[in-house]
Amino acid sequence: MNRLSHFINRIANWKSFLVFLALYVLFSGYLLKNAEDKINALAGKSVGVIDLTFGYRPAVTLAMVAAYGEPARAFYARTEMTTDLLYPIVYAFMLGIGLSLLYRSTPYGWFCLFPFMCLLFDYLENITIVILLKAYPQQSMSVAILCESFKLIKWLIFGAIILLVMIGVFVRLTKRTR
C-alpha cells in the first residue's frame, strides 16, 4: 500500500486530475448511463441497475435480477465485465489524485488510498452481481447478501471520501483567506 500511496502522490497534479475527471465524466455521463438505458430497454421497463441502489436489501436485488429478463441480464453481465471493470480504476485514480492534492503535504497523505478500497469493494460487488445474473433462474440469498454487503461498504467508503474532499477543500480555502 505504501508503494501505491507514493505512486499516487508522485503522479498527482492538476493535469492528471483533469484527465481522470474527463474519463470519469465519459464513463458516468455517457457509457454507463447508456448501458443502464439499454438494460431498461431490454427489460421492457425501468428496473435500474443494482450497482446504483443504496441500502441493504438482498430480496430487492434478487427481484431486480428476475425483472431484467434474459437479454437484459446478458447485457448487464457483459457491461459488468467490461465497462464496469474500467470505471472503478478511473474513479479511484481521479479521487486518489484529488485527495493527494489536498492532503499530501499533511500527515494524512495516505488518504489517497481510500478510493482504492472503494474500488476493491466495487469489484467484489460486480463479481457477485455477475454471479447472480449468470446463475438465474437459480437465486442465491447468500450471494445477494454478499452483494448487498459489498455494495453498502462501497457506498460508505465513497461517502467518507466525499467527506474528506469537502474537509480538505474547506481547510485549503480557510488557509488561503488568512
C-alpha positions in Angstrom: 0.0 0.0 0.0 2.9 2.3 0.7 4.0 1.9 -3.0 0.6 2.8 -4.2 0.4 5.9 -2.0 3.9 7.0 -3.2 2.8 6.4 -6.8 -0.4 8.4 -6.5 1.5 11.2 -4.7 4.1 11.2 -7.5 1.6 11.5 -10.4 -0.8 13.9 -8.6 -1.0 17.2 -10.3 -3.9 19.2 -11.8 -3.2 17.9 -15.3 -3.5 14.2 -14.3 -6.6 15.0 -12.2 -8.3 16.7 -15.2 -7.5 13.7 -17.4 -9.1 11.3 -15.0 -12.0 13.8 -14.4 -12.7 13.8 -18.1 -12.6 10.0 -18.2 -14.9 9.9 -15.2 -17.4 12.2 -17.0 -17.2 10.0 -20.1 -17.9 6.8 -18.1 -20.6 8.0 -15.7 -22.3 10.5 -18.0 -22.2 8.5 -21.3 -21.0 4.9 -21.2 -22.7 3.7 -18.0 -25.7 5.9 -18.5 -26.3 4.4 -22.0 -25.7 0.9 -20.6 -28.4 1.5 -17.9 -30.8 2.8 -20.6 -30.1 -0.3 -22.7 -30.7 -2.6 -19.7 -34.0 -0.9 -19.1 -34.9 -1.1 -22.8 -34.1 -4.8 -23.0 -36.0 -5.4 -19.8 -39.0 -3.6 -21.3 -39.4 -1.5 -18.1 -37.3 0.8 -15.8 -35.6 -1.6 -13.4 -32.3 0.3 -12.9 -29.0 -1.3 -12.1 -28.1 -3.0 -8.8 -24.8 -1.0 -8.6 -26.6 2.3 -8.0 -29.1 1.2 -5.4 -28.3 2.2 -1.8 -29.3 0.3 1.3 -29.2 -3.3 2.4 -32.0 -5.2 0.6 -31.0 -8.6 -0.7 -34.5 -9.5 -1.6 -34.8 -6.4 -3.8 -31.6 -7.3 -5.6 -33.0 -10.8 -6.3 -36.2 -9.3 -7.6 -34.3 -6.9 -9.8 -32.3 -9.9 -11.3 -35.6 -11.6 -12.0 -37.2 -8.5 -13.5 -34.4 -7.9 -16.1 -35.3 -10.8 -18.4 -32.7 -12.8 -20.3 -31.5 -10.2 -22.8 -31.0 -7.5 -20.1 -29.3 -10.0 -17.8 -26.8 -11.0 -20.5 -26.1 -7.4 -21.5 -25.8 -6.3 -17.8 -23.3 -9.1 -17.1 -21.2 -8.1 -20.2 -21.2 -4.5 -19.0 -20.1 -5.5 -15.5 -17.2 -7.5 -17.0 -16.1 -4.7 -19.4 -17.1 -1.1 -18.9 -17.6 -1.5 -15.2 -14.2 -3.2 -14.9 -12.5 0.0 -16.1 -14.8 2.6 -14.4 -13.6 1.9 -10.8 -10.0 2.3 -12.0 -10.9 5.7 -13.4 -12.7 7.0 -10.4 -10.1 5.5 -7.9 -7.3 7.4 -9.7 -9.4 10.6 -10.0 -10.3 10.6 -6.4 -6.9 9.3 -5.2 -5.2 12.1 -7.1 -7.7 14.7 -5.7 -7.1 13.5 -2.2 -3.4 13.5 -2.7 -3.5 17.1 -4.0 -5.5 18.1 -0.8 -3.6 16.1 1.8 -0.1 15.1 0.6 1.6 17.9 2.5 -0.1 16.8 5.7 0.3 13.7 7.9 -2.8 12.4 6.1 -1.2 11.8 2.7 -2.3 8.2 2.9 -5.9 9.3 2.5 -5.3 8.9 -1.3 -5.7 5.1 -0.7 -9.3 5.3 0.3 -10.6 5.3 -3.3 -8.7 2.0 -3.9 -10.6 0.4 -1.0 -13.8 1.6 -2.7 -12.5 0.0 -6.0 -11.9 -3.3 -4.2 -15.5 -3.4 -2.8 -16.9 -2.3 -6.2 -15.1 -5.2 -7.8 -16.4 -7.6 -5.2 -19.9 -6.2 -5.7 -19.6 -6.6 -9.5 -18.4 -10.2 -9.2 -21.5 -11.1 -7.1 -23.8 -9.2 -9.5 -22.4 -11.3 -12.4 -22.8 -14.5 -10.4 -26.5 -13.6 -9.7 -27.1 -12.6 -13.3 -25.5 -15.7 -14.8 -27.0 -18.2 -12.3 -30.6 -17.1 -12.9 -33.1 -18.7 -12.6 -31.2 -20.1 -9.6 -31.3 -17.4 -6.9 -28.9 -17.4 -4.0 -29.8 -15.4 -1.0 -26.2 -15.9 0.3 -24.8 -14.3 -2.9 -27.4 -11.5 -2.7 -26.4 -10.8 0.9 -22.7 -10.7 -0.1 -23.6 -8.4 -3.0 -25.5 -6.1 -0.7 -22.8 -6.1 1.9 -20.1 -5.2 -0.6 -22.3 -2.5 -2.1 -23.0 -1.0 1.3 -19.4 -0.9 2.2 -18.5 0.6 -1.2 -21.1 3.4 -0.7 -19.9 4.0 2.9 -16.3 4.4 1.8 -17.4 6.6 -1.1 -19.3 8.8 1.4 -16.2 9.0 3.6 -14.1 10.0 0.5 -16.6 12.8 -0.3 -16.4 14.0 3.3 -12.6 14.0 3.1 -12.7 16.0 -0.1 -15.1 18.6 1.4 -13.0 18.9 4.6 -9.8 19.2 2.5 -11.3 21.9 0.3 -12.6 23.7 3.3 -9.2 23.7 5.1 -7.5 24.8 1.9 -9.9 27.7 1.4 -9.7 28.8 5.0 -5.8 28.8 4.8 -5.9 30.9 1.7 -8.2 33.5 3.2 -5.9 34.0 6.2 
